[in-house]
């Protein structure tokens, strides 16, 4: 029998502008999105209340991270000075920040999903085992 694993997730969002430098089309021009972010946490044990991690704790950490992105021109932020603020890079940024805040022996961030519009988004996985 395999190890028990729970995957917990939270969702939040932010509004921000960006442009994709060098893009051969409209997205090269500054435009905005109402970004939707989902963070997934895996845990292998539950606490005495039967929870892997408190949703409030997760939401508080994600809120602190996206507060730095909300209502900003993402291209002007230091993290995106040398790379485009694409969905891919935004998801990786949020993952790295959440990973530093939510880590433990039986818990960790498994993936981060970022959508720039309904039906269009990216899921960032830190590591995918080779098949």
Secondary structure, DSSP 8 states (H G I E B T S, - for coil): -----EEEEEEEEEEEEE--TT-SSGGGS-EEEEEEEEEEEEES---TTS-SS-HHHHHHHHHHHHHTTTTSBGGGSGGGSSS---HHHHHHHHHHHHHHHS-BTTEEEEEEEEEEETTEEEEEES-----
